Amino acid sequence: MRICYIANSASSHTEKWVSCFVNLGYEVHVISHSENKLKGATVHYINYSIKNFILKVNEVHKLIKEINPDILHAHQANTCGLYAVTYNAKNTIVSAWGSDVLLSPERSFIMRKIVKYVLKKAAFITSDSYYMSEKIIELGGNKEKIFTFPMGIEDDLEGTRHEYDVNDSNLRIISTRRLEALYNIDIVIKGFHEALKENSRLSLTIAADGTDSLRLKELVKDLSIEDKVNFTGRYDLKQLGNMLSEHDVFISIPKSDSTSVSLLEAMYCGVFSVVCDLPANKEWIANGDNGLIIPQGDPQKVKEAILWCSKEKQHMKNVSQKNIDIINKRALWKNNSKIVDDLYKQIFKSILNEE
């Protein structure tokens, strides 16, 4: 079977999908607007975007025809989705990632029209949260064609678990979200700074990279907390398990999100999570039980959550296994990827029956 993804090859999410289906023995092609290579796949670079759609659509469609895939699968329901569904293949799949459905349609009338068109034209749609699936239906997606499941956790994290020491007065906090304005890392830093005024035995690790990196480092310098905050830069997935297992608390308070793989990774490593009050987070976290839910843009609430965690190590230890069990039941990629594999096989079978 030959799969063609229209997706950003520089994204870790694309890498996850490609790696999975390459390992299953499929021939995988990626048409990408970035030049990042992916192991086992053929990456075709075309500098396409929404703005140059009229100029680039024929080039992208010509390449799809040359690849002649059995499966055409676009990742995100805006740019990549538009190039895919306008090719008019019978069984095009579109995977919604979050901001493409939750934010883009609210930013402009044109983007709303594009996203609605893509969702209406897609033969199948994947969504990683029930909240996002509801939004997809509101935008015109056929509820009978939506598959809802989180992208899930890789086997690389198997066996990496955080062990809470209730007698240790230090509290180690980590964020693994990208350093972009969307993720409110500056609010995390400001709240952490306020918490430090009441508890000096705190540390914060800011993993990943992004366009906000320099600004956030300047903020840490301005607050004179450089000795308490560690920027790791971009990390490899193989490092993630050990990195998470060395921390007591994971924090994620973006402006918008669907199911966050970063949250699922932290839960799978048994790390207590502080997240913001977005609907998708509430599908995984019960406030005050297996995590804390706080408003997204308030440093004071970040401070309060950190100080609460510093006093509740026993509780965090008690619910650690509960979080691991939730992921084992609902969010392992090796299980959820079978949903997609079955869909691919269904489409491939229908093609053979038509021939």
N, C-alpha and C positions, 0 to 999 in steps of 0.2 A: 504494500500500500504506500502511496506517495502523498505526503502531507505538505501543504504550502501554508505557512503562517504569514500574515501581514502584521508585523509587530516590530516594536523597538528592540533590536537585538542587544542593546546595552542594558536592558532591564533585567533584574534578577528574576522577575516573574516569568519573562520569556525564556530565560535560561532554564528555569524549573520545568516548564512544559516541554521544551526541546529535548532536554536531557532524558526526561521520562520516556518519550516516544522513540527517540534514537535507541535507547536501551532495550526497548521492546522489538527492535529490529526494523522499524519503518524508515523509509527514505524521507528525510525532512529538509525542506527548503524554507528560508525566511526572507521575505522581501522587507527590508528595513531602511529607515531614513537615518540610521547611524551605521557606522562601518565596523562595529564590534563583531568579532568572529565568535562562533559558538561551536564547541567540540562536537564532531559527528554530523553537523548540519552544513548545508551550503547556504551561505548568506549572500544575498544579492542586494547591493546598495543602490538605492535611488533616492535622491534628495527631494522627496515628496512632502507635501504639507496640505493643510486646508487652503491656504492662500494661493498655492500654485496648482490647485486641483485641475483646472482647465488645461494647463500646460503639461501636466504630468500623467493624467489619467490614462491616456492612450499608451504611454510607455509602460506603466504598471500593468495594464491589461494585456499588452503584448507579451510581457514577461510571464504572466500567469499562463497564457496560452502555450508558451514554449515549455514551461515546466509541466503543464498538463496534469495537475494534481487530481487525485481521487477525492481529497478533502481540502477545501478552502476555508481557512479559519482565521478570522481577524481578532486581534486583541485590542480592545477598547472600542466603544460605540461611537467614536467621533471620527478622527482622521482615518485610521486604519480601516474602521468599519465602512466608511463611505467608499473607499477605493475597492473594498471587497464586494459589497452588495451591488455596486453599479456594474460589476462584471457580469452579473445576471447568471451566475451558476445556480443550479437547482437547489443545492443543499448547503448553502453558505452558513457557517457558524460564526456568531459574534460573542465574544466574552466581554462582559462589562467588568470594569475593574474598580469603580468607585466614583472618582471625580468626574469621569466622562458622563455618568448618569446623574449623579447627585449635585454637581456644581455647574458643569458646562451649560446645561439647558437654562440655568438661571442667569447666566452672564450676558446672553444676548439672544435676541429673537432669531437670528440666523442660526446660531448653534443649536437652539431648541428645535428648529425645523430639521436640521441635519441629523441630530440624534434621533428624533422621532422617525425620520425616513429610514435610517439605518435599522432601527429596532423593528419597524414594520416589514422591511424587506428581508430581514434575516430569517432563514428557515428554522434555526435553532439558536437559543441564547443561553449562555451560562452566567450565573450570578453567585456571588459568594456570601450573600446574607438575605434573609427573608425581607428585611427592610428594603434592600435594593430591588428585590424582585417586585415588591409592591410599586416602587417608583417606575420600574420598567413597564409594568402594566398600565400605569397612569399615562405613560408616554406613548402608548400604543402597541407595546409588545404583546404577543399572544401568550396568555398564561399557560396554555396547553403545550407550548414549545419552550418553556423556561426550565432549566435544570439548576437547582439551587444547592450549592455545596461550597464549603471553603476550599481554597487552594491547598491548604493543609501543610502538615509538617513532614520534613524529609527524614529519611533514616539516619542522616548524619547526626541528629540530636539524640539518637537512642543511647540510653545509659548515662547521659550527662544530667545529673540532678543536683539541685542546691540542697545542702544540709544546713538547717538553721541551728545556731548555737545560742540558746536563750540566755546564756550567761555572758555573751559578748555584747558590750554596750555600743559598739560601732554599728552604723547602718550604712550599707553600700547600695546606692541607687544607680540605675542604668536606664538610658534611653537609646534605642536602636533605630529610631526613625530618622529619615533623611533630613539633612540640614537645609530645609526649605521653609519659606514663610508659612505654608500650609500647616506645618506640624507644631507651631507655637513653642519651639525650643527656647526662645527667649523668655517666655512665661515660666517655663520649667526652671531656668537659671535664676530668674528673679525670686521665685518662690523658695528655691533652695537657699538662696542668699539670706532670705528672711528667716528661714528655719535655723540656719547656722548661728544666728544671733542668740538663739535659745539652747542650741545643742551643737557643740563644736565637734562631736564625734560622728560627723556625717561626711560622706564623699559622694561625688557624682561622676559617672562615666558617660560621656556623650560619644556614642559610636556612629559609624556611617560618615558620609560626606555630603556635600551639596553646595549650592550657590550662596548660601547664607553663612558659610564656614568662617570667613574673615570677620564678618559683623558680630557673630556670636563669640568668637575669641576676644574681640575688642570689648564686648560687654563683660565678659569674665574678668578681663584685665582692669576695666574701669571699676568693677565692684571689689577688686583686690582679693579675689578668691581663687587665684591660679593654682595655689597649693592644694585646693580641695576639688578641682575639676580637671578631669582627664579627657582630652579629645583623642580618640583612637584613629580617626580617619576611616577610610573604607576598609572593611574586613571581609575575609573569606568565610563562606558558609561553614567550612570545617573548623573555624575558630569560634564560631558563635556559641556552641554548646558550652565550652569551657568558660567563655566570657560571661554568659548568663549565669552559670552555676556559681560564679564567684560573687554574685550580688544578691541582696535581700529583697529589693523592690525594683520592679519595672514600671516606668511611667510613660504614658502616651496620651496627649491631650490635643489632637489636631482639630482644625476648624471643621473638617468634614472627613468622613471615612466610612467604608463599608467594613466587612470583617477584616481585621488587621492580622496579617500573617505574623507580624512581629509580636502581637499580643499572644497568639496561639503558641508561638515558639517559647515565650516566657512561661506560659502556663505549663507547657510540656516539660520544662526544666524545673517545675515546682516553685517558680518565683512568684511571689505575691505581686499583684498588679494594681496600679492606680491609673484609671482611665477617665475620659471625659464623658459627659452625659449624652452621647450619640446613640440612636436607636440600635445600631448594630452591636455596640459594646454590651448592651443590656441582654443580648442573646447569649452572652458568655459569662458575664459578671453579675453577681447579686451583691449589691452594695452592703458593705459591712460583713459579708460572709467570705466569699473566695476572692474578694478584691474590694477596692473603693471606687466609687463613681463621683466625680466632682465636676463643677462647671469648667468649660474649656479655657476661658480667657482671664482667669483671676489668680494672680500670684499668691494672694492671701490663702486661697483654698489649697493651693499646692503646698504652701507652708504647713497648713493645718494637717493635711494628709501625711506629709513626711513626719511630722512630730507624732501623729497618731501611730504610725508604723514603728517609730523608734521605741514606743512603749508597749507594743503588742507583738513581740517576737513569738511568744508562745502561741498566740492565735494564728499567726502566719505559718508557723510550723504545723499546727493542727490541720490546716486546710491545704497544705502543699500537695498531699497525695490526691485530694479531691480534684484539684486542677489537672493533675496528670491523668486521672481517670476520665475526665471530661474529654480531653484531647484524644485519648485512646479510643473512646467510643465514637467521636464525631468528626475528628479532624486529622486523620492520618492520610497523607498524600497517596501512599501506596494503595489505600482503599478507595479514596475519592477519585483518583485518576482512572479507576476501572469504569466509572460512570461515563467518562469521556471516551475511553477505549471502546466500550460497548456501543456508544453513539457512532463512532467512526466506522465500526464494523457493520452497523445497521445501514449507514449511508452507502458503504462499499457494496454491500449485498444488493441494495436496491439498484445500483449502477449495473452490476452484473446481470440482474434480472431483466434490465431494459435492453441489454445487448443481444 
